[in-house]
């Protein structure tokens, strides 16, 4: 069974059970600034788990793209991935344990679905603690379905409790389904949840019935929810009898590309196998992050830093198998070709993905060899002096001068049986930040300074500028901030390079063309989904189904925005760009003014 077949079987099954198929959401969570990436389907659904009405109903199913980098150092083994797809079915205050478990059992064992022998299934349920009682109800349901008691395990919170997406929010006990692979147990204590490989976790049903509050307490939710999760890559590999996710059709084109580029065979040695897996995994994740609707570029902050780490780690492993500069392009193209059917955004943003990858690869190529030589020297000295920890000062120099993420330095140290003085690194980092801050600009506040006529005119001009930048530079251009006073507009946007004088002239001319056309500005109220369907640009996080204002400037631009705007572009006069400069990595800044129309 291919991954695609698994997905359509699953979604078809739950649609038959009255679930609406909804689309997965962005890899960047919109409702929760405390997490960098969507790690599970629940992120986008938190408001509905808490009781808000979902426009698609109370039974949903979907495939969600997820990034989990907590185990990034384990990538290279047969099963770990930083990007994966997750199948899920959801009850928002609709059915609860009885139906959820019954349907899980049916999908796993029915001949028309996964047709697993019930005898291979092992189950875990929550054993209870001071916050919540043992989940006897799930235990009984499984028993009624014919799973013998000895194959149902009561396990503690560490195994059978699903926490909130961020620090607070919906959470609850879960029941997990394992397949006994038939491999020998690692010892007498081996049980489902043990990672020796005997038991494979195929699915979990989380019963979201509590809300975790900021003070750490748990209160029962007004509605009982179900949130289940089945990892696509791992389940497909298991169903195909493959011992590694990298041996499935999902990775075949990427592995073939790596073999062609390196002249090495996947599996020829443990080192080659590991390098292939790390590169395949990391660049697959990087492609999905770069292809996401929320524009992320490699940087030293937040999601951008994770992206940078992924790409740089791939570059280092590429060196190990002799891959030359530019390898990321061919690998990324294989990823896009494999996934574009289900994720057309990857093709739509293909040029941007390749450009960013190439730029980051090139940037790191320049300093990697020199940085590695410095690190080797430092490690040699450490060993000579019988020391075991690299100083924070050296780790910081590697970070600051050679672009080595500290985790990367740590990994290399670990390969030599050494560590990094983390505290020393943090101190050196903080010192550096303090120095930078002293010279930095005032904190960017964003938005409009006032509602004066002059500010309003510049606000409308900002919409024209945004659209013109996209028209001239490409659809990757996205607003990253705007600050408008009565005197001037300042607009930050994503673009990897300095604009050429010719590009600036073209942008300016396009804005002025719209002003000359005397286009009317109209406003409509609709839901965010309707706005997106109508082709409107939406810059800020809005909840699903929420009403938004959409401002259209003739047929030229359409943006979700709060206003205010002028009635007609003829009121704007003449648009002039004063300055274009870098704002931060991958972000450019334009300052512009409106002048009286030239004679
Ligand atoms: N059902 C929760 C998860 O696996 O993400």
Boltz pocket constraint, residues with backbone or C-beta under 6 A from the ligand:
constraints:
  - pocket:
      binder: B
      contacts: [[A, 39], [A, 40], [A, 41], [A, 86], [A, 162], [A, 204], [A, 205], [A, 206], [A, 227], [A, 228], [A, 229], [A, 230]]
      max_distance: 6.0
